[in-house]
């Protein structure tokens, strides 16, 4: 414990069993989770988790219904630190006022803490410190400036991959803007070269064509919405990959998975929402009854509509199969 923040400690921390998983674009806690054996715990559930130090600790389970009254609360978790492999290296703990400790914030080796789920009136996570009171009293003070020097970072920080994606997206945006400017300049030069009479005729033709296209699109849309589809005739293959539209008419995603009940009827559909260039899409599940399915334009495709907006879908629970 006394040498936790030394160079030697870095080597000892490379095999710890806790692993944090970061999501690009997430904040420091809400989008990250920590793997503990076969469990996934959100970093937000660890923040402000109480730390206990029981006597004669012999628990062989990771779940309890209530914290035993004989357990002494010695502090709360304030920060979760991970190494370059996103494995949890240590927890930063604020000791309780009545507990003797080496500093206001101390760094505790994750190997000396058991994370337990308390399933009482409200499910919560608590940490059990196994290093003894002497070890806690001798725990080294946590210094924010030392995190980078040790090659650690707070769990949930954006990874290099997310930063690269953001940079790539910015490059694409800049290139698109430049191309649009070049195209606009070329179009302007061409228009200047055309005679006044030819320009008037071209504009009149363009307006007429635009009006006709708009009328045709509106009529086709009305026809498509009037042609209903019998759900009993649909198959999973018909729906797979279909674009899904929200009430405003904007696309919110596409169907990526269809769950079929034991009787062969379609029960649930999974829609991939959000993301960028196919990365970061969130799968959410809707009942098949929530879909309004009509024949698309040209009678060659299906149009799937729902009563949920994209914001409502993104707020739903992630589908895990």
C-alpha positions in Angstrom: 0.0 0.0 0.0 2.8 2.5 0.9 4.3 2.1 -2.6 1.1 2.0 -4.6 2.0 5.1 -6.7 5.6 4.1 -7.4 7.0 2.7 -10.6 7.0 -0.8 -9.1 3.2 -0.6 -8.6 2.5 -0.1 -12.2 3.9 -3.6 -13.0 1.8 -5.2 -10.3 -1.4 -3.6 -11.5 -1.3 -5.1 -15.0 -3.1 -8.3 -14.1 -6.0 -7.0 -12.1 -9.4 -8.7 -12.9 -11.5 -5.5 -13.4 -11.8 -4.0 -16.8 -13.4 -0.7 -17.9 -15.0 -0.4 -21.3 -15.3 3.1 -22.8 -17.8 4.4 -25.4 -16.7 7.1 -27.9 -18.3 10.4 -27.1 -19.5 9.5 -23.6 -18.9 11.6 -20.5 -16.7 10.5 -17.6 -19.2 8.0 -16.1 -22.5 7.5 -17.9 -21.1 5.7 -20.9 -18.5 3.4 -19.3 -18.8 0.1 -17.5 -16.5 -2.1 -15.4 -16.3 -5.9 -15.9 -16.0 -7.9 -12.7 -15.7 -11.6 -13.6 -18.9 -12.2 -15.5 -20.7 -9.0 -14.3 -20.8 -5.6 -15.9 -21.0 -2.6 -13.5 -21.4 1.0 -14.7 -18.8 3.4 -13.6 -21.6 5.7 -12.4 -22.8 3.0 -10.0 -19.3 3.0 -8.4 -19.1 6.8 -8.0 -19.9 7.6 -4.4 -20.2 3.9 -3.6 -19.6 3.3 0.1 -16.5 1.5 1.2 -16.7 -0.9 4.1 -14.1 -2.8 6.2 -15.7 -5.7 8.0 -13.9 -7.8 10.6 -13.3 -11.5 9.9 -14.5 -11.0 6.3 -15.3 -14.5 4.8 -17.9 -13.7 2.1 -17.8 -16.0 -0.9 -20.6 -14.3 -2.9 -20.8 -11.1 -4.9 -24.4 -10.4 -4.0 -26.1 -9.6 -0.6 -29.5 -8.4 0.4 -28.3 -5.9 3.0 -25.1 -4.5 4.4 -24.4 -6.2 7.7 -24.6 -3.8 10.6 -21.3 -4.9 12.0 -19.5 -3.6 8.8 -17.7 -0.3 9.4 -18.1 2.4 6.7 -14.7 3.9 6.1 -15.2 6.1 3.0 -16.7 6.6 -0.5 -15.4 6.0 -4.0 -14.7 9.3 -5.8 -12.8 8.1 -8.9 -12.0 4.9 -10.9 -8.6 4.8 -12.7 -7.7 2.5 -15.5 -4.4 1.7 -17.3 -3.6 1.8 -21.0 -5.5 -1.5 -21.5 -8.6 -0.1 -19.8 -8.1 -2.4 -16.9 -9.0 -0.9 -13.5 -5.8 -0.2 -11.6 -7.1 1.6 -8.5 -10.0 3.4 -6.8 -9.7 6.9 -5.3 -11.5 6.9 -1.9 -12.5 9.8 0.3 -12.1 8.5 3.9 -15.0 9.1 6.4 -14.4 11.9 8.9 -14.1 9.4 11.8 -11.5 7.2 10.1 -7.8 7.7 10.4 -6.2 7.9 7.0 -3.1 9.3 5.4 -4.9 12.0 3.3 -8.2 13.5 2.3 -8.2 11.3 -0.8 -6.3 8.0 -0.9 -5.5 5.6 -3.7 -6.5 2.0 -3.1 -5.3 -1.0 -5.1 -8.3 -2.5 -6.8 -7.0 -6.0 -5.8 -7.7 -5.1 -2.2 -11.4 -4.3 -2.9 -14.3 -6.7 -3.5 -17.2 -5.1 -5.3 -20.6 -6.4 -4.1 -24.1 -5.9 -5.3 -26.7 -5.1 -2.6 -30.1 -6.1 -3.7 -32.3 -4.4 -1.1 -35.1 -1.8 -1.6 -32.7 -0.2 -4.1 -29.9 -2.0 -5.9 -26.5 -0.5 -5.2 -22.8 -1.3 -5.4 -20.6 -1.3 -2.3 -16.8 -1.9 -2.0 -15.3 -4.1 0.7 -11.7 -3.2 1.7 -9.7 -6.3 2.7 -6.4 -4.6 3.6 -7.1 -3.9 7.2 -7.2 -0.7 9.2 -3.5 -0.3 9.3 -3.2 -0.6 5.6 -6.0 2.0 5.1 -4.3 4.4 7.5 -1.0 4.0 5.6 -2.7 4.4 2.2 -0.8 7.0 0.0 -2.4 10.3 -0.8 -3.9 10.6 -4.3 -2.4 13.3 -6.5 -4.2 14.2 -9.7 -1.0 15.2 -11.4 0.5 11.8 -11.0 -2.2 10.0 -13.1 -0.7 10.8 -16.5 2.8 10.1 -15.3 1.7 6.6 -14.3 0.0 6.0 -17.6 -3.4 5.9 -16.0 -6.7 7.7 -16.8 -10.1 8.2 -15.3 -12.5 5.4 -16.5 -14.8 6.6 -19.2 -12.4 9.0 -21.0 -12.6 8.9 -24.8 -10.2 6.4 -26.4 -7.7 7.1 -29.1 -10.1 5.4 -31.5 -12.9 7.9 -30.8 -10.5 10.8 -31.1 -9.4 9.4 -34.5 -13.0 9.1 -35.6 -13.8 12.6 -34.6 -10.7 13.9 -36.5 -11.7 11.8 -39.6 -15.3 13.2 -39.4 -13.9 16.7 -39.3 -11.7 16.1 -42.3 -14.6 14.7 -44.3 -16.7 17.7 -43.3 -13.9 20.1 -44.5 -13.4 18.2 -47.7 -17.2 18.3 -48.4 -17.3 22.0 -47.8 -14.4 22.7 -50.1 -16.0 20.5 -52.8 -19.3 22.3 -52.5 -17.5 25.7 -52.8 -15.7 24.5 -55.9 -18.9 23.2 -57.5 -20.7 26.4 -56.7 -18.0 28.5 -58.4 -18.0 26.3 -61.5 -21.7 26.5 -61.7 -21.7 30.3 -61.4 -19.1 30.6 -64.2 -21.1 28.3 -66.5 -24.3 30.3 -65.8 -22.5 33.6 -66.7 -21.4 32.1 -70.0 -24.9 31.2 -71.0 -26.9 33.9 -72.9 -29.9 35.7 -71.3 -32.5 34.0 -73.5 -31.1 30.5 -72.9 -30.9 31.2 -69.2 -34.6 32.3 -69.1 -35.6 29.1 -70.9 -33.6 26.9 -68.7 -35.1 28.4 -65.6 -38.6 28.0 -66.9 -38.0 24.4 -67.7 -36.4 23.7 -64.3 -39.4 25.3 -62.5 -41.9 23.2 -64.5 -39.9 20.0 -63.9 -39.6 20.8 -60.2 -43.4 21.3 -59.9 -44.1 18.1 -61.8 -41.7 16.1 -59.7 -43.2 17.5 -56.5 -46.7 16.6 -57.6 -45.6 13.1 -58.7 -43.8 12.5 -55.3 -46.9 13.7 -53.3 -49.2 11.5 -55.3 -47.0 8.5 -55.0 -46.6 9.1 -51.2 -50.3 9.3 -50.8 -50.8 6.1 -52.8 -48.1 4.3 -50.8 -49.7 5.2 -47.4 -53.1 4.1 -48.6 -51.9 0.6 -49.5 -51.8 -1.3 -46.2 -49.8 -4.5 -45.6 -51.3 -7.5 -43.9 -48.8 -8.3 -41.1 -49.6 -12.0 -41.3 -48.1 -12.1 -44.8 -44.8 -10.6 -43.8 -41.6 -12.7 -43.2 -38.4 -11.8 -41.3 -36.6 -11.6 -44.7 -39.2 -8.9 -45.8 -38.4 -6.7 -42.8 -34.6 -7.2 -42.4 -32.8 -4.0 -43.3 -35.9 -2.0 -43.8 -35.6 1.8 -43.1 -37.7 3.0 -40.1 -39.2 6.5 -40.0 -40.4 8.6 -37.1 -43.7 10.7 -37.1 -41.9 13.7 -38.7 -41.0 11.5 -41.7 -37.3 11.5 -41.0 -35.3 8.2 -41.0 -34.3 7.1 -37.4 -32.5 3.8 -38.3 -33.0 0.4 -39.8 -34.2 -3.0 -38.7 -31.2 -5.2 -37.9 -32.8 -8.2 -36.2 -36.2 -9.9 -36.1 -37.3 -12.1 -33.1 -39.8 -14.8 -34.0 -42.1 -16.4 -31.4 -42.5 -20.2 -31.0 -45.6 -20.1 -33.1 -43.6 -18.6 -36.0 -45.1 -15.2 -35.7 -42.9 -12.1 -35.6 -42.8 -10.9 -32.0 -40.1 -8.2 -31.7 -37.9 -6.1 -34.1 -34.5 -4.6 -33.2 -33.8 -1.2 -34.7 -30.2 0.2 -35.0 -30.5 3.9 -34.0 -27.9 6.8 -34.3 -24.2 6.2 -34.9 -21.9 7.6 -37.6 -20.8 5.8 -40.7 -22.1 2.6 -39.2 -20.2 3.0 -35.9 -21.8 3.6 -32.6 -25.3 2.5 -33.5 -27.5 1.6 -30.6 -29.9 -1.4 -30.9 -33.3 -1.0 -29.3 -36.2 -3.4 -29.3 -39.8 -2.6 -30.2 -42.9 -4.8 -30.2 -44.0 -5.8 -33.7 -47.4 -4.3 -32.9 -45.8 -0.8 -32.7 -44.9 -0.8 -36.4 -47.1 0.6 -39.1 -46.1 -1.0 -42.3 -47.2 0.2 -45.7 -46.1 -0.4 -49.3 -43.4 1.9 -50.5 -43.2 4.0 -53.6 -43.2 2.0 -56.8 -44.6 -1.0 -55.0 -41.1 -2.4 -54.6 -40.3 -1.8 -51.0 -41.9 -1.6 -47.5 -42.2 1.6 -45.5 -42.0 1.1 -41.7 -43.2 3.9 -39.4 -43.3 4.2 -35.7 -44.7 6.7 -33.1 -41.4 7.2 -31.4 -38.9 10.0 -32.2 -35.2 9.3 -32.5 -34.6 10.9 -29.1 -37.1 8.6 -27.5 -35.5 5.6 -29.1 -32.0 6.6 -28.0 -33.3 6.9 -24.4 -34.5 3.3 -24.5 -32.6 0.3 -23.0 -30.0 -1.2 -25.2 -31.1 -4.5 -26.8 -28.6 -7.3 -25.8 -30.4 -10.3 -27.4 
